[in-house]
Amino acid sequence: MISCAYCGQPATLRILSVPEQVCSTHAREFWTGLLGYVRGLSATCVKHERLCSCPACEQDSMSQLKAVAVIAVGKSPKDHESFALPIAS
C-alpha cells in the first residue's frame, strides 16, 4: 500500500496535487483550503447597486477595455503581412 507523502499513514485518497495520493486527514485539509480560497475569490457582487470591485466584475471590465482597444486600433497583422513601425525619436 502507498503511504501518504506528508505523514506516512496509508494513502487512501487522491487530490489534485503532487503528490496526489494522501491520507484522509490531508485530503480533507487540501479540499477545505481549496474551497476557502475559491470562496475568497467570489466576493459578493453589487454591480446593480453601485460600482462593483469583485474579481468577476473586474475581469469583465478588463475584457471590455481590451475589446474597445482592439476595435480602436484594429487587429494585429498576420505573420505574412508587412507593416511599418514608427521610428522613435
TORKOL-4160 file (C-alpha; in steps of 0.2 Angstrom, whole numbers, padded with zeros to 4 digits, m for minus):
89
<pt num="1" X="0000" Y="0000" Z="0000"/>
<pt num="2" X="0006" Y="0018" Z="m0004"/>
<pt num="3" X="0009" Y="0029" Z="0011"/>
<pt num="4" X="0004" Y="0047" Z="0012"/>
<pt num="5" X="0018" Y="0059" Z="0007"/>
<pt num="6" X="0015" Y="0071" Z="0021"/>
<pt num="7" X="0013" Y="0059" Z="0037"/>
<pt num="8" X="0017" Y="0041" Z="0032"/>
<pt num="9" X="m0001" Y="0035" Z="0035"/>
<pt num="10" X="m0009" Y="0024" Z="0022"/>
<pt num="11" X="m0014" Y="0034" Z="0007"/>
<pt num="12" X="m0032" Y="0031" Z="0004"/>
<pt num="13" X="m0037" Y="0046" Z="m0007"/>
<pt num="14" X="m0031" Y="0056" Z="m0022"/>
<pt num="15" X="m0031" Y="0075" Z="m0023"/>
<pt num="16" X="m0027" Y="0087" Z="m0037"/>
<pt num="17" X="m0009" Y="0090" Z="m0032"/>
<pt num="18" X="0008" Y="0082" Z="m0032"/>
<pt num="19" X="0009" Y="0071" Z="m0023"/>
<pt num="20" X="m0009" Y="0066" Z="m0027"/>
<pt num="21" X="m0010" Y="0050" Z="m0015"/>
<pt num="22" X="m0013" Y="0056" Z="0003"/>
<pt num="23" X="m0022" Y="0050" Z="0019"/>
<pt num="24" X="m0040" Y="0056" Z="0023"/>
<pt num="25" X="m0034" Y="0069" Z="0035"/>
<pt num="26" X="m0023" Y="0078" Z="0022"/>
<pt num="27" X="m0036" Y="0076" Z="0009"/>
<pt num="28" X="m0049" Y="0085" Z="0020"/>
<pt num="29" X="m0036" Y="0098" Z="0023"/>
<pt num="30" X="m0032" Y="0101" Z="0005"/>
<pt num="31" X="m0051" Y="0102" Z="0000"/>
<pt num="32" X="m0055" Y="0113" Z="0014"/>
<pt num="33" X="m0041" Y="0125" Z="0009"/>
<pt num="34" X="m0046" Y="0125" Z="m0009"/>
<pt num="35" X="m0064" Y="0129" Z="m0006"/>
<pt num="36" X="m0059" Y="0143" Z="0006"/>
<pt num="37" X="m0048" Y="0150" Z="m0007"/>
<pt num="38" X="m0061" Y="0149" Z="m0021"/>
<pt num="39" X="m0074" Y="0157" Z="m0009"/>
<pt num="40" X="m0062" Y="0171" Z="m0006"/>
<pt num="41" X="m0061" Y="0175" Z="m0025"/>
<pt num="42" X="m0080" Y="0175" Z="m0027"/>
<pt num="43" X="m0085" Y="0191" Z="m0017"/>
<pt num="44" X="m0102" Y="0197" Z="m0017"/>
<pt num="45" X="m0107" Y="0206" Z="m0032"/>
<pt num="46" X="m0116" Y="0223" Z="m0030"/>
<pt num="47" X="m0115" Y="0229" Z="m0048"/>
<pt num="48" X="m0134" Y="0233" Z="m0048"/>
<pt num="49" X="m0132" Y="0244" Z="m0033"/>
<pt num="50" X="m0115" Y="0253" Z="m0036"/>
<pt num="51" X="m0098" Y="0251" Z="m0044"/>
<pt num="52" X="m0093" Y="0234" Z="m0040"/>
<pt num="53" X="m0075" Y="0228" Z="m0037"/>
<pt num="54" X="m0077" Y="0209" Z="m0036"/>
<pt num="55" X="m0065" Y="0199" Z="m0046"/>
<pt num="56" X="m0078" Y="0193" Z="m0059"/>
<pt num="57" X="m0083" Y="0211" Z="m0062"/>
<pt num="58" X="m0065" Y="0217" Z="m0063"/>
<pt num="59" X="m0060" Y="0204" Z="m0075"/>
<pt num="60" X="m0076" Y="0208" Z="m0086"/>
<pt num="61" X="m0072" Y="0226" Z="m0086"/>
<pt num="62" X="m0054" Y="0222" Z="m0092"/>
<pt num="63" X="m0060" Y="0211" Z="m0106"/>
<pt num="64" X="m0072" Y="0225" Z="m0111"/>
<pt num="65" X="m0057" Y="0238" Z="m0111"/>
<pt num="66" X="m0047" Y="0226" Z="m0122"/>
<pt num="67" X="m0061" Y="0224" Z="m0134"/>
<pt num="68" X="m0063" Y="0243" Z="m0136"/>
<pt num="69" X="m0044" Y="0244" Z="m0139"/>
<pt num="70" X="m0044" Y="0231" Z="m0152"/>
<pt num="71" X="m0059" Y="0239" Z="m0161"/>
<pt num="72" X="m0050" Y="0256" Z="m0160"/>
<pt num="73" X="m0033" Y="0251" Z="m0166"/>
<pt num="74" X="m0038" Y="0236" Z="m0177"/>
<pt num="75" X="m0032" Y="0218" Z="m0176"/>
<pt num="76" X="m0013" Y="0214" Z="m0176"/>
<pt num="77" X="m0006" Y="0210" Z="m0193"/>
<pt num="78" X="m0003" Y="0192" Z="m0198"/>
<pt num="79" X="0014" Y="0184" Z="m0199"/>
<pt num="80" X="0015" Y="0185" Z="m0218"/>
<pt num="81" X="0009" Y="0204" Z="m0219"/>
<pt num="82" X="0021" Y="0218" Z="m0219"/>
<pt num="83" X="0019" Y="0233" Z="m0209"/>
<pt num="84" X="0028" Y="0249" Z="m0205"/>
<pt num="85" X="0034" Y="0254" Z="m0187"/>
<pt num="86" X="0036" Y="0272" Z="m0182"/>
<pt num="87" X="0053" Y="0277" Z="m0178"/>
<pt num="88" X="0056" Y="0283" Z="m0160"/>
<pt num="89" X="0065" Y="0299" Z="m0159"/>
